[in-house]
C-alpha cells in the first residue's frame, strides 16, 4: 500500500502481477502442442526451478477475478429456497466445462476407429492377393485416429484442470471470507479441511463429472457396434448390463453414505491436531504428549476404519465394472453360438477390441463415482458452512457523534441457554475513559465482544458510531516484523509510528531484539514476552488513531511500572481525546478514570464516577470488596521488574532514530520451507514400500496383478483359438473355459485391489503415526521457527494424498503397465520386427519422460510448499478474528489470501500443463507404434492363420495409445504425489528432544525434598545465538519460596526453560535433589514439577480431561483441586470448546492453577499465574498457594511485588546472571542495589 514516505508495509500488501502468460499469448499451434511450456521445461532440465521462474496466471484465472464471478452467482443462488452450489459452479464455470465435454466427444469418436477397422484388417491379412496400398491406408488411418485422439484428450484434460483450478480458488476464497463474517469463531480444523481436502476434491471433480456421462456414451456406442457385429444375440448382453445397474446404484449409495462420516472424523482429527500443535508448549511442560498422541491416534484409527470400509466398497465396485465387458462378452457370445451362428475371428476380435476400449473407462468408474460422490458431499458441507449465521455488525443508530449506547441490551453466545450479559444500560461519548471491573467470569470480555458484534444482541439495542481499535486479553500478533505488526497494513508514517512506540513503552524492548523493529516475530508472538505482545498490540491500536478504544485488561500482562507508564502516557494522555473502554483488574487506577462499570454475573451492579461510588454507603458487595482492595494498592501494584537503567535510557534516542532507517538488518526467525530438488529419490519410494509392509508384500501384490493380466490375455487368446478351431458340436466346452478364465481374472482383480488398498492404508497408518510422534517430540525451537500452517499442510493435504490418492493411482499405474507389457509382448510375438521400431520409440519416450520429470517434481514441490502460507494465514486470521474485524482490515487480509493462493496456483497450473505436454507427445508415440504394427503386419505374408494371430496382436496394439495415455498420466501423478511421501518422510527425521524416559529412572519417591541447584549454567536458544543464561549459579533450599525479578530480557523465563529442559544447556548442570536432570528422561523430570504458566491453555474436551488427561485421579481429588483454585463448575463433564474459548482468560488461568494443585509436585514454577484474575480472587488464590504449597519449593516469576513479598528470598536477574539473591529485607538494606532500585522506582511511579 502506498505510504507518505514512499515505503509500504508488506504485511498485508499484495504485489501487483503482470498480465503476461505465455499460454494466453501463444499462437494456436503453440497452445495445441503445449509448446509454450517448453522453455520452462528446458530451464528445469538445466537447474532446479525456483518460484521466480514460474509464469504468471492468466488474469482470468487469478483469485480476485474468480472470486468476484463466484460471489456474484452465489448471491443469486443464495436467494433461492434451496441454494445448491453445483448450480453456481455450472453458471460460473460452465463455459470451459462444456468445451471440455465437446473435446471428450471428439476423443471418444476417434477411439472407435481402430476396433472398427480390425475386421477389415483381418480380412485383408487373410487375402494373399490384397494390395499393399489398402494396407498402407489402414496404417495411415490408425495413425491419424491416434493423433486426433491424443490432441482431443489432452485439450480435454487441460480444460478440466483449468475448471478445477478455478473451482478450488473459488472455494478457498469464499471459505476464507465466510470465516471472516461468521458470528461464532469457527473450528480451525473444519475450516482447514474445507480449504484443503474439500477444495482439493472439487479441484478434481470436473474430470470425474465428465466421466459419469462419457462412460455411458462410450458404452452406448460400443453396444451399438456390438449389435452390428452380433445381431439380436447381443440383446442378452444388454439384458445383463441392465441387471447390473441396480448393483451400480447400490454401490454408489453405499459410497455416499460412507463419505459423510469419513469427512466428519477427518474434521475432528485436524481440529485436535491444530489444538495440540497450538498448545504444544503446555503439553511438553505437563508431560502430556502421550495422552494427546493416543487421543489423535484413536481418532485416526476411527478414520482408517471408515476409510477401510470405503475403499473396500471401491474395490467391489472396481471388480463389478471391470467384469462388465467380460460378462457381456461371454453372454453375448453364448447367445450368438446357441442361435446357430459361427464365431469367426474378425467378429470375435472386433467385439473384444470394442470392449477393451471400455475396460479402462469402466475400471475408472468406481474412482469417478467416488470423485462425484466426494464432490457432492463437499458441496453439501460447503452449503452448510455458507449457510451459517453471520456476525451482525453493530449499527450507529441515532448517535450523532462517535460513542456507544446500550439500551436494555442483552448479549448471548450462540448455543448458550442464558445471556452472558443482560439488561445493560449505558451511554458513553468521546473524551471519556470507562473502567470495567468485576470478578472472573462476570462478563467483562463478553461486553467488549458484544460491542464489537462478535456476541449477538438478543434483547434491547446496542449502538456504536466511529472507528474502533481493539486490544484483546490475549493479543493478536502476526508472523511478521514488529513494525508490520504495529502498522498493520496502514501506510508507514514515521511520526505516528514513533509516537505509538513511545507511549506504549516499547523503546527499551527494541534494543534487545536482534533486528530492532524489523525483527521477525513468530506466530502468536512466540519470541516476545507476554508484556511485549500486549504493548505491540496496544501500539497498533494507537497507530490506528481510531475514535473508540476497547482494551481488554492490557495492564495485566505488563510489569507494574510499565503499566503505570502506559496508563499515564498512553491511556491517560495519548488517548485522552478518545472514548476508551478499559477492562482491568488494576484497581489502583480507578481513581483516575471518568466512570466505572462494575459487572457481576452478567449484569451492571454499579456504575458511576469513582468519587460517587466511594461515597455510596450501600455499595454492592462486589464493589465494596474492590474498593477495600484499593487501600492496599501500593503493595498490589509494586513492580517486580527492573526499571530501565540510565544506560538504556540514554540509548533510547538512538533506537528511536533507527526505527525507520535500516531496512536490511532484519532479525529473521521463520525460514522458508525446505524443499528437496531433483527427482523424487528412490529412498522415498523405498520408505513408502517399507511402511506398506516391505518388498515381500510388494512382490505379492505385483504377482496378483500379473496373474490377473495373464488370465485376461489368456481369455482373449482362447477366444481366438475358439473361433479358429471350435467344433460346432463342442461349443459348451470352449464357452466354459472362456467363462472360467474371466472369473479367474475378476477374482484376482478383486484380490489385487483389496491387497493394494490394505497395504496402502497400512503404510499411511505407519507413516502418520511416525510423523506425528516425531513432531510431538520435536524441540520447541522447531515450533518457534515453523508456522503452524506449514505443519498442518503436511498433516492434512499430504496425509490425504498418502491415504487415498497414492494407493489408487499406483494401483492403476501398475495395472496399466501390465496391460502395456502384454500388448507389446503380443505384438512382438506376431511381428518380431516391431522390436526394431520399438527401440527408437522407447528411447524417445524415455527422454520425454525424463525431460518432463526434471521440471514436474519441482513444480509439485513448489505447489506443496506454497500451500502452507495459505493455511498459515487462515490459522492466523482465525486467531486474530476480533482484532481484524474491529480494525476493518478484512479487505487487506482477503487481498493477501488472494495473492498467496495465486502464488500456489501458478505452480499447480504449470504442473498440470506439463503433464499435458508430456501426454501429448507420448500418446503420439503410441499412435505411431500402433500404425507401425499394422504396417509390419501388412508387409508380412498373408494367410488365414496369420490373420487370426495378428488380429489378437493388433487388437492389443490399437490400445497402446490409450494404455500409454493412462500409463503416462498415472506415472506422472504417482511421481508428483510421491512428493507428499517425501515431505512426510522428511518430518520423520526431525531433530527430537531427549527420550521421555531413561534407562536408569530416579528413585520412586524422588524428589523428596525439592532442593534445586543451578551450577554454572549456560543457555542459548539456538546455535549461533547469544547466551541468555551466563554461568548462572544459585541454589533453592527444600521448601523455600523464591521470587524472581528482572527487566525484560534479563533471563527470568529462561530459568523455566532450563529447568524444564525445553532447551538443553550449553554448559553447566542443574541438580534436583542431587540428581543431574540432564541424565533423566524428560517426562521423569517434567512429571515431577508443576508449572502455572502466564498464558493459560485449554484443549477441547471436558473439565475432567483438561485436569487429568491420563485418568489418574478420582472425582473427589478433582473437585478438591477445583475448589482450592476458587473455581465454580457445575460438573466435571462441562464441555470445553476448541482452545477453551467458551471460558474467560481468568477462568482458564484458574483451571491451570487447579492442574498444579492436582499434581502434588515438590517443585512449583509460577509465571505470574494470577495476572488475569481480579484482586479479590487473587488474594484467595495466594492464600491457597501458600497453604497448599507449604511443603514445596516454589519459584515465582513476578510482575507484581505482592506475589513475592513474603518469599524467603528474591533472585534478581540481570543479563542472564544472578545479580542479587537474598531475603527481601536484606536486599533493601543496599541503597544502590537493583532490588532497592526496583522498589524506589515503584514508589516514584505510585507517587
C-alpha positions, -999 to 999 in steps of 0.1 A, spaced: 0 0 0 14 35 -8 27 55 21 37 90 29 73 81 30 74 61 -2 77 29 19 50 4 21 40 -21 48 45 -56 32 24 -74 58 -9 -72 40 2 -58 7 -3 -80 -23 22 -74 -51 8 -63 -84 13 -91 -110 20 -86 -147 -6 -98 -172 18 -119 -192 11 -155 -196 27 -175 -224 -3 -198 -228 -27 -169 -231 -5 -150 -255 6 -181 -275 -4 -189 -310 -30 -216 -317 -3 -242 -327 16 -234 -295 -15 -239 -274 -24 -272 -291 11 -286 -287 17 -270 -253 50 -258 -268 46 -225 -249 58 -246 -219 89 -260 -235 112 -231 -224 103 -236 -188 108 -274 -190 142 -267 -207 152 -244 -178 140 -271 -154 165 -295 -170 193 -271 -166 188 -263 -129 161 -267 -102 132 -244 -109 125 -215 -85 93 -195 -79 107 -166 -98 109 -188 -129 72 -196 -130 49 -179 -154 21 -157 -140 -15 -169 -141 -38 -157 -169 -58 -128 -154 -90 -148 -158 -76 -175 -135 -65 -151 -107 -82 -153 -74 -98 -118 -73 -115 -123 -107 -126 -159 -100 -139 -148 -65 -159 -119 -80 -175 -142 -105 -183 -169 -79 -197 -144 -54 -219 -128 -80 -235 -161 -89 -237 -174 -53 -255 -142 -42 -282 -150 -68 -284 -187 -58 -284 -179 -20 -317 -161 -25 -334 -193 -37 -353 -215 -12 -328 -243 -15 -294 -230 -27 -272 -255 -44 -235 -250 -50 -234 -272 -81 -257 -248 -99 -234 -219 -90 -204 -238 -103 -222 -245 -137 -232 -209 -141 -198 -195 -131 -175 -221 -149 -199 -239 -173 -183 -225 -205 -149 -242 -203 -166 -272 -187 -189 -276 -218 -159 -271 -242 -142 -300 -223 -172 -321 -229 -172 -315 -267 -135 -323 -268 -142 -356 -250 -168 -365 -276 -142 -360 -303 -118 -382 -283 -145 -409 -279 -153 -410 -316 -117 -413 -326 -112 -442 -302 -135 -465 -321 -116 -462 -354 -91 -489 -346 -117 -516 -334 -139 -509 -364 -110 -515 -388 -100 -548 -372 -125 -569 -391 -114 -553 -423 -77 -557 -415 -82 -594 -405 -100 -599 -438 -72 -581 -456 -45 -602 -439 -64 -634 -449 -63 -624 -485 -29 -633 -502 -39 -612 -532 -47 -579 -513 -28 -548 -524 -3 -531 -502 -19 -497 -508 -50 -508 -490 -29 -519 -461 -10 -486 -461 -43 -468 -459 -52 -488 -429 -19 -479 -412 -24 -442 -420 -60 -443 -407 -48 -458 -374 -21 -432 -370 -44 -403 -378 -70 -415 -355 -44 -419 -327 -30 -384 -331 -65 -369 -332 -74 -389 -301 -43 -376 -283 -49 -339 -292 -86 -341 -282 -78 -359 -250 -50 -335 -238 -71 -304 -246 -99 -321 -227 -77 -327 -196 -64 -292 -198 -99 -277 -198 -109 -299 -169 -78 -289 -149 -85 -253 -157 -120 -255 -144 -107 -274 -113 -82 -247 -106 -109 -221 -107 -132 -242 -86 -106 -247 -59 -97 -210 -60 -134 -201 -56 -138 -224 -26 -107 -213 -8 -115 -176 -12 -152 -180 -3 -145 -202 27 -119 -177 39 -142 -147 35 -171 -166 52 -149 -174 82 -142 -136 85 -180 -130 86 -192 -158 109 -208 -149 141 -191 -176 162 -154 -184 158 -154 -215 135 -135 -247 143 -100 -243 128 -99 -280 119 -131 -278 100 -122 -247 81 -88 -261 73 -105 -292 60 -128 -272 38 -99 -252 23 -77 -282 19 -95 -315 15 -128 -303 2 -113 -278 -21 -89 -304 -34 -117 -329 -41 -136 -302 -60 -105 -295 -80 -106 -330 -94 -144 -330 -98 -147 -317 -134 -130 -348 -149 -150 -371 -127 -182 -354 -136 -175 -358 -173 -165 -394 -167 -201 -400 -154 -216 -393 -188 -188 -401 -212 -185 -437 -199 -223 -440 -207 -217 -426 -242 -188 -450 -248 -208 -480 -236 -238 -470 -258 -216 -466 -289 -198 -499 -282 -231 -516 -276 -245 -504 -309 -214 -515 -327 -216 -549 -309 -252 -552 -321 -240 -546 -357 -215 -574 -352 -236 -599 -333 -272 -590 -342 -300 -600 -319 -277 -622 -299 -263 -591 -283 -297 -585 -266 -286 -610 -240 -256 -588 -232 -278 -557 -229 -301 -576 -205 -271 -585 -183 -260 -549 -183 -294 -537 -172 -293 -563 -144 -260 -548 -132 -274 -513 -130 -291 -518 -95 -257 -531 -82 -240 -500 -95 -267 -478 -79 -264 -496 -46 -226 -493 -46 -229 -455 -53 -254 -451 -24 -231 -471 -1 -201 -449 -10 -220 -418 -4 -233 -430 30 -197 -438 40 -183 -405 28 -201 -381 52 -189 -398 85 -154 -401 70 -152 -364 64 -165 -357 98 -138 -377 115 -112 -360 94 -125 -327 107 -122 -339 143 -87 -352 137 -75 -319 122 -91 -299 150 -74 -319 177 -40 -318 158 -44 -280 155 -51 -276 192 -22 -299 202 2 -280 180 -11 -247 192 -6 -257 228 25 -278 224 45 -259 250 19 -267 277 18 -303 266 56 -306 270 56 -288 303 29 -310 316 44 -342 301 11 -348 284 23 -357 249 15 -394 253 -21 -387 263 -28 -365 233 -8 -387 210 -31 -415 219 -61 -393 215 -52 -383 180 -42 -419 171 -76 -431 184 -93 -407 161 -70 -418 134 -80 -454 139 -116 -445 136 -108 -426 104 -89 -455 90 -117 -479 99 -142 -457 80 -117 -454 51 -112 -491 50 -149 -497 45 -149 -470 19 -120 -484 -2 -135 -519 1 -166 -506 -15 -144 -491 -42 -127 -524 -47 -160 -543 -51 -172 -515 -75 -139 -519 -94 -145 -557 -99 -181 -552 -110 -172 -526 -136 -141 -544 -147 -161 -576 -152 -188 -559 -173 -170 -563 -206 -162 -599 -198 -197 -608 -186 -214 -591 -216 -189 -607 -240 -195 -642 -225 -233 -639 -225 -233 -623 -260 -211 -650 -275 -231 -677 -258 -263 -664 -273 -246 -659 -306 -234 -695 -307 -266 -710 -294 -285 -692 -321 -266 -713 -346 -240 -687 -357 -204 -695 -363 -180 -672 -343 -154 -661 -368 -120 -644 -360 -130 -610 -373 -162 -608 -354 -147 -622 -322 -117 -598 -322 -137 -568 -332 -161 -574 -303 -132 -579 -279 -115 -548 -291 -147 -528 -286 -149 -540 -251 -112 -534 -245 -119 -498 -252 -144 -498 -224 -122 -517 -199 -101 -487 -188 -131 -463 -185 -151 -489 -167 -122 -496 -144 -122 -459 -137 -159 -458 -130 -155 -466 -92 -130 -438 -89 -152 -415 -110 -182 -424 -88 -160 -419 -58 -149 -385 -71 -185 -374 -79 -197 -386 -45 -169 -369 -27 -175 -337 -47 -212 -336 -39 -205 -344 -2 -181 -314 -3 -208 -293 -20 -231 -302 9 -205 -294 35 -198 -261 19 -235 -253 16 -239 -259 53 -209 -237 60 -221 -209 37 -255 -211 54 -242 -205 89 -254 -172 106 -231 -143 101 -220 -117 125 -244 -88 126 -224 -55 127 -233 -30 154 -251 -1 139 -246 36 148 -283 42 154 -292 78 161 -257 87 175 -247 120 160 -210 117 171 -186 88 179 -198 69 210 -215 39 224 -251 34 236 -267 4 254 -305 3 259 -317 -27 279 -291 -47 260 -286 -85 264 -258 -104 248 -259 -142 244 -234 -166 227 -246 -189 200 -257 -222 215 -259 -208 250 -290 -212 271 -287 -179 290 -273 -145 282 -237 -137 290 -248 -101 298 -284 -89 305 -303 -56 307 -273 -33 302 -279 5 300 -251 29 293 -241 59 271 -205 69 266 -191 96 243 -157 109 233 -132 123 258 -143 96 282 -124 68 300 -146 40 313 -131 13 335 -150 -21 335 -143 -42 366 -156 -74 381 -148 -109 393 -136 -137 370 -164 -148 347 -186 -117 353 -188 -108 316 -161 -81 312 -146 -96 280 -181 -105 267 -191 -69 270 -163 -58 246 -171 -87 222 -208 -76 223 -198 -41 214 -177 -55 185 -206 -75 173 -190 -108 180 -216 -118 206 -252 -114 192 -275 -89 208 -307 -108 217 -326 -80 235 -326 -42 235 -303 -21 213 -266 -15 210 -253 14 190 -217 23 181 -205 51 159 -169 57 150 -138 38 141 -127 11 166 -94 -2 178 -94 -34 199 -67 -49 221 -76 -84 233 -67 -101 266 -46 -125 245 -32 -100 220 -31 -109 183 4 -109 169 12 -120 133 42 -138 119 57 -106 105 82 -79 116 74 -59 147 70 -28 126 44 -46 104 25 -57 134 22 -21 145 14 -5 112 -10 -34 104 -12 -27 67 -16 11 71 8 34 53 40 39 73 40 73 90 73 79 109 59 104 134 28 84 142 49 53 145 74 69 169 46 82 190 29 48 192 62 31 201 70 57 227 36 59 246 35 21 248 70 19 264 85 -2 236 117 17 230 138 -3 255 124 -35 241 137 -27 206 172 -27 220 171 -64 229 156 -75 196 182 -86 171 168 -65 142 151 -38 162 116 -31 149 125 -51 118 129 -83 138 106 -111 126 80 -121 152 70 -157 152 34 -169 152 14 -157 181 44 -136 192 63 -167 202 96 -147 206 81 -119 226 72 -119 263 35 -116 273 41 -79 282 58 -72 249 29 -88 230 4 -66 248 24 -34 242 28 -42 205 -10 -47 202 -15 -15 221 9 4 198 -10 -10 169 -42 4 183 -26 38 190 -12 39 154 -47 33 140 -58 67 155 -94 53 160 -123 71 177 -131 43 202 -107 20 220 -118 -13 235 -90 -25 257 -93 -60 274 -71 -59 305 -39 -48 287 -23 -38 321 -24 -74 334 5 -87 313 29 -59 318 52 -51 346 36 -27 371 59 3 365 54 -2 327 16 -5 334 17 28 353 36 44 324 12 30 298 -18 42 318 -3 77 322 13 82 287 -10 61 265 -44 56 280 -45 89 301 -27 111 276 -24 98 240 -60 86 241 -75 114 262 -95 127 233 -109 93 226 -136 71 240 -117 43 259 -135 13 275 -108 -3 297 -114 -38 312 -90 -40 341 -81 -57 373 -56 -30 381 -79 -13 406 -53 13 417 -61 33 385 -98 35 391 -95 69 408 -81 83 376 -109 72 352 -140 91 343 -165 64 352 -165 29 365 -188 0 355 -189 -30 379 -201 -63 365 -213 -93 384 -229 -124 369 -235 -107 336 -252 -75 350 -241 -40 358 -244 -38 396 -228 -4 400 -218 24 376 -206 60 380 -176 81 388 -151 69 414 -160 96 439 -197 89 440 -191 51 442 -168 56 472 -193 78 489 -222 53 484 -228 37 518 -250 10 502 -225 -1 475 -228 -36 461 -206 -61 480 -185 -67 449 -177 -30 447 -171 -28 484 -145 -56 482 -128 -39 453 -127 -5 470 -112 -22 501 -85 -38 480 -76 -4 465 -64 6 500 -35 -19 496 -28 -7 460 9 1 468 16 -35 477 -5 -49 449 10 -27 422 46 -27 432 66 -36 402 86 -67 403 107 -60 373 136 -36 369 132 0 358 152 10 328 188 17 336 204 51 328 224 35 300 192 21 285 175 55 287 205 72 272 203 50 241 165 54 236 171 84 213 194 63 191 169 35 189 141 58 180 162 74 153 169 40 139 133 30 137 128 39 101 163 39 87 179 4 81 155 -19 63 182 -45 56 192 -56 91 163 -79 100 161 -104 128 147 -133 107 130 -161 127 109 -181 102 129 -198 75 114 -207 41 100 -241 40 126 -267 30 121 -285 -3 142 -311 -19 154 -306 -55 157 -330 -84 137 -362 -90 120 -378 -60 147 -402 -48 143 -439 -47 147 -438 -10 113 -421 -8 97 -449 -28 116 -474 -5 103 -456 26 67 -459 13 71 -495 4 86 -503 38 58 -486 56 33 -507 34 49 -539 46 82 -542 27 93 -557 -5 77 -591 3 42 -575 3 50 -555 -28 62 -586 -46 30 -605 -37 8 -576 -49 28 -575 -82 22 -612 -86 -16 -607 -81 -15 -581 -109 5 -603 -131 -19 -633 -126 -49 -612 -133 -33 -599 -165 -23 -633 -177 -59 -645 -171 -73 -616 -192 -48 -622 -220 -55 -659 -219 -92 -653 -223 -86 -633 -255 -62 -659 -269 -87 -686 -261 -114 -667 -279 -91 -666 -310 -84 -703 -307 -121 -710 -302 -131 -690 -333 -104 -709 -354 -108 -744 -342 -141 -749 -324 -162 -779 -333 -198 -768 -336 -208 -798 -315 -184 -788 -287 -193 -751 -282 -201 -756 -245 -165 -767 -236 -150 -736 -253 -175 -714 -236 -169 -728 -201 -131 -724 -205 -137 -688 -216 -160 -682 -186 -135 -698 -162 -107 -676 -174 -128 -644 -170 -139 -655 -135 -103 -661 -126 -93 -627 -139 -121 -610 -119 -112 -629 -87 -76 -618 -89 -86 -582 -98 -106 -581 -65 -77 -596 -46 -51 -572 -61 -73 -542 -54 -80 -551 -18 -44 -561 -13 -31 -528 -26 -56 -508 -6 -48 -527 26 -11 -523 21 -16 -486 13 -37 -480 44 -12 -499 65 16 -477 51 -2 -445 56 -11 -455 92 25 -463 100 38 -431 83 13 -409 100 20 -424 134 57 -420 130 54 -384 117 30 -374 145 52 -389 172 83 -372 158 66 -339 156 54 -341 191 89 -349 202 104 -320 182 121 -294 204 104 -260 210 128 -244 186 111 -262 158 77 -248 167 92 -214 172 105 -212 137 79 -233 118 45 -217 110 16 -239 122 0 -238 88 31 -255 74 28 -284 97 -10 -286 92 -4 -287 55 16 -319 58 -8 -335 83 -38 -327 62 -32 -324 24 -1 -347 24 -17 -373 46 -49 -373 24 -27 -379 -6 -9 -409 10 -42 -422 24 -63 -422 -7 -47 -408 -38 -14 -428 -40 -29 -463 -34 -55 -457 -62 -31 -441 -87 -3 -465 -80 -27 -494 -84 -40 -481 -117 -4 -474 -129 6 -510 -122 -25 -523 -140 -17 -501 -170 19 -512 -170 8 -549 -171 -16 -542 -199 10 -522 -218 35 -551 -213 11 -577 -225 1 -556 -256 38 -551 -266 46 -587 -260 17 -599 -282 27 -575 -309 64 -587 -308 54 -623 -309 34 -618 -341 57 -593 -358 92 -596 -343 104 -567 -365 82 -545 -343 110 -547 -318 133 -528 -342 108 -500 -344 101 -502 -307 137 -493 -297 138 -457 -310 102 -452 -299 111 -464 -264 142 -442 -264 121 -411 -274 95 -420 -247 122 -423 -221 138 -390 -230 105 -372 -230 96 -387 -196 130 -377 -181 128 -343 -196 93 -338 -180 101 -353 -146 131 -330 -140 107 -300 -140 75 -316 -128 89 -327 -95 100 -292 -87 66 -278 -98 49 -303 -75 72 -294 -46 65 -257 -51 28 -265 -53 31 -283 -19 53 -257 -2 32 -227 -15 1 -242 0 15 -238 36 13 -200 36 -24 -202 25 -32 -224 56 -9 -203 78 -28 -172 70 -61 -190 78 -50 -201 112 -35 -166 119 -67 -150 108 -89 -171 130 -66 -164 159 -70 -126 154 -106 -125 141 -118 -100 167 -89 -76 160 -92 -79 122 -129 -72 123 -126 -43 148 -98 -28 126 -119 -33 95 -89 -47 76 -108 -77 62 -103 -65 27 -65 -63 32 -64 -99 46 -86 -111 17 -62 -95 -8 -33 -112 9 -50 -145 7 -57 -140 -29 -20 -132 -35 -9 -163 -17 -35 -185 -34 -24 -172 -69 12 -179 -60 2 -215 -52 -20 -219 -82 8 -208 -105 28 -239 -96 -3 -261 -99 -13 -246 -133 22 -253 -147 23 -287 -132 -8 -300 -150 2 -281 -181 35 -301 -181 15 -333 -177 -5 -324 -208 28 -315 -226 42 -350 -219 9 -369 -225 5 -354 -260 40 -364 -271 39 -399 -256 5 -407 -269 16 -397 -304 44 -422 -299 17 -448 -291 -2 -439 -322 30 -443 -343 36 -477 -326 1 -489 -335 5 -477 -370 39 -494 -372 24 -527 -360 -3 -525 -388 24 -516 -413 46 -546 -404 16 -569 -405 7 -555 -439 43 -563 -451 42 -599 -438 29 -629 -458 -9 -631 -457 -28 -662 -446 -59 -671 -426 -37 -685 -397 -16 -654 -396 -46 -632 -397 -61 -648 -366 -29 -644 -345 -23 -609 -360 -58 -599 -352 -52 -606 -315 -19 -587 -316 -35 -557 -334 -64 -556 -310 -39 -550 -283 -17 -527 -303 -46 -504 -310 -50 -499 -273 -14 -490 -269 -22 -453 -273 -49 -454 -247 -29 -476 -224 1 -453 -229 -22 -424 -220 -33 -440 -188 3 -451 -180 18 -417 -186 -9 -399 -168 -8 -421 -137 30 -424 -138 32 -386 -137 6 -384 -110 23 -410 -88 57 -394 -93 44 -360 -83 22 -374 -54 53 -392 -40 64 -356 -31 38 -359 -3 56 -391 10 89 -372 6 75 -343 27 61 -366 54 93 -387 54 113 -355 60 94 -350 92 104 -385 104 140 -373 105 133 -341 125 156 -335 154 139 -346 186 142 -338 223 157 -363 247 139 -396 254 108 -393 276 122 -420 300 157 -430 308 174 -464 312 181 -457 349 150 -440 363 152 -419 395 142 -434 429 105 -440 433 99 -411 458 122 -386 441 123 -357 446 118 -360 483 130 -325 495 128 -302 464 164 -288 466 173 -272 432 209 -262 423 220 -242 392 257 -249 388 275 -226 362 245 -229 338 249 -215 303 219 -215 279 214 -203 244 182 -210 224 199 -220 192 234 -224 179 248 -190 169 226 -170 192 240 -152 223 237 -169 257 206 -160 277 219 -175 309 256 -169 317 275 -190 342 244 -189 364 248 -204 399 224 -204 428 206 -229 450 170 -233 462 167 -249 496 140 -275 503 105 -260 506 119 -225 500 98 -198 484 118 -177 459 107 -148 438 124 -139 405 126 -103 392 145 -85 365 139 -63 334 128 -77 301 155 -99 286 172 -105 319 166 -142 317 137 -148 341 117 -170 318 149 -188 307 151 -203 342 119 -222 335 132 -232 300 164 -245 315 148 -263 345 121 -279 323 147 -287 296 127 -271 268 162 -262 256 192 -282 266 220 -264 285 251 -251 266 271 -256 298 269 -264 335 243 -285 352 211 -284 372 206 -307 401 172 -316 417 177 -334 450 212 -342 439 202 -358 406 216 -342 374 184 -335 354 202 -340 321 205 -377 330 167 -381 334 140 -388 308 121 -356 300 88 -370 315 106 -382 346 116 -346 351 86 -327 339 62 -351 356 77 -341 389 75 -304 385 42 -284 384 40 -252 364 14 -225 363 21 -206 330 12 -169 323 -7 -179 291 -35 -204 301 -41 -231 275 -71 -254 274 -79 -282 250 -113 -292 236 -129 -319 257 -142 -316 292 -131 -301 325 -121 -336 336 -99 -342 305 -82 -308 309 -73 -315 345 -65 -352 343 -60 -365 307 -45 -398 319 -74 -406 342 -51 -410 373 -74 -392 398 -108 -399 411 -136 -373 411 -131 -363 447 -95 -353 440 -106 -333 410 -133 -314 430 -108 -306 457 -84 -291 433 -112 -270 416 -124 -258 450 -89 -248 461 -84 -229 429 -116 -209 437 -133 -221 405 -170 -227 403 -181 -256 380 -214 -274 378 -199 -306 366 -166 -322 357 -181 -330 323 -187 -294 313 -177 -291 277 -146 -272 268 -146 -258 233 -116 -256 210 -88 -236 228 -112 -231 257 -128 -202 240 -160 -207 260 -142 -197 292 -128 -164 301 -90 -160 303 -93 -157 341 -113 -189 343 -87 -207 321 -60 -194 345 -78 -208 375 -81 -242 357 -43 -241 352 -39 -235 389 -61 -265 396 -39 -286 374 -9 -276 395 -27 -283 428 -37 -317 415 -1 -327 406 12 -325 442 47 -319 430 76 -310 452 88 -281 429 63 -255 417 71 -229 389 47 -199 387 49 -173 359 26 -145 370 -1 -171 375 -28 -147 386 -23 -118 362 -58 -120 346 -76 -125 379 -94 -99 399 -77 -88 432 -102 -105 455 -99 -139 438 -61 -133 435 -59 -128 473 -78 -160 480 -56 -179 455 -24 -166 470 -36 -179 504 -44 -213 488 -9 -213 472 8 -205 505 -13 -232 522 -12 -260 496 24 -255 486 39 -250 521 59 -282 517 71 -274 482 99 -255 467 84 -226 447 100 -204 421 78 -174 412 85 -152 382 68 -120 393 55 -88 376 38 -76 408 56 -73 441 27 -86 462 33 -121 448 68 -122 461 69 -100 492 65 -129 515 91 -151 497 120 -164 516 144 -149 491 143 -129 459 166 -136 429 173 -105 408 183 -115 373 204 -92 351 219 -100 317 214 -138 323 232 -138 356 222 -137 393 228 -101 402 213 -103 437 199 -132 457 188 -128 493 158 -121 516 138 -90 505 147 -73 538 184 -78 533 183 -67 497 166 -34 507 195 -26 530 217 -19 500 207 16 488 224 11 454 211 -25 449 190 -34 419 161 -46 441 162 -13 460 161 5 427 131 -15 418 112 -6 449 123 31 447 111 33 411 77 19 421 74 45 448 82 73 423 57 58 398 30 54 425 35 90 437 
